[in-house]
Amino acid sequence: MEKCVNRDIVFIPKSHAFYKVYIDDIFYVHADHGCIKIITEVGKFSLSSTLKRFKEQIDSPCLFKIHRSYLINVNKIDSFNNEFVVIRNTSIPISQNGREKLYERVMKLRSK
């Protein structure tokens, strides 16, 4: 039997219910002490998980790790510099490795 999986959505538990969230509606994910906070267009969600596990389960090229504590949706970036990415007036730190990978990704987009 074939599994019916839509990779564009994820169901996230909150207040004894599961809410459908479109991957494209995720702004960023922040990890803090074994808990992740998912910031979306429809609200904030908290899960007991790690960034690594969340990224593996979602498996979306739009979600990009820029810091050990942050995944961002590259489609939601308003601006960035050497230290921060800004998404909806929130400054998110970039690690040196994350910055290099982000610049590589942006340069690939510019050359296409």
N, C-alpha and C positions, 0 to 999 in steps of 0.2 A: 504494500500500500504506500502511495506517495504522500509525503507530508505537505500540508498546505501552509506555507510560511511566507508572510509578506515582510520583506526586509526593510520596508519603508516605515513600518510602525513597530512600536513596542508597548506592551501593557505594563504599567507601573503601579504597584500597590500604594494606596493612600487611604487612610481612614476606613478600613474594612471593605474597600472596593478596589477594583483594578481600573485604571484610566488609560484610554488609548492615547498615545502620544506619537505624533509623526516625527520621525528622525529629523526632518528639516525644521521642525519647530523647536528643537533643542538649541539653546544659545551656548551653554557651556556646562561642564560637569566639574565639581570641585570635591576633592577627597580630603577628609580630615578624620584621623583616628578611627579607621575601620568603617567609616560612614561616608557615603557620597551624597552630594546635593546636586540634583539635576534642575537646572534653571531653564524654563521653557516659556514659550509665548502664552501658555495657558496656566502657568503657575510654577511653584517650586515643589519638588518631591525629594524625600530623603529615603535612602536605602542602606541597609547594612551590607556593604559590598566593597570591592576595591575597584580602582580605575581599570586595572588590567582585566579583571573579570568582566566588568561592564563593557569595555571595548571589544573583548572577544565575543561576547554574546550579541552585541549590536552589529559588529563587523561592517561598519559604514565608512567609505572613504572620506566622507564629509567630516567625521570626527577625527581630530588631530591632536596628539599629545604635545603640548608646548612647554610643559613643566611637570615635575613629578607629581604635582597635586592637581593638575588641570588638563582636561580635554576641552577643546573648543570646536564649534562648528565653523569651518572656514568660510562658509557662505554668509555667516552673520558678522564677520569682522567689519567694523566701521573704520578703524585705522590701526596702525601699529608703528612702533619704533624699535630701537635696540633693547628696550627694557620691558615694554608692555604691549599687549594687544588690548584694544578698546572695543567692547561689545556693549551696546546700549548704556553708555556712560559708566561702565564698570571697567576699571583697569585691571588686567589679568597679567601677572608676571610671566616673563619668558625666560627659560633657562638658556644657557649658551648653545647647547645642543638643539633645543627646540627652535631657537632663532635661526640657526643654520639651516635646519630642515624646512622651516617656514619660508625662508628666502629662496631656497631651491624650488619649493613648490610654486611660489609666486612667479619665479622666473620661468618655470615651465609653462605656466598659464599665459604669461606675456608673449612667449615665443610661438604660441599656437594661433 
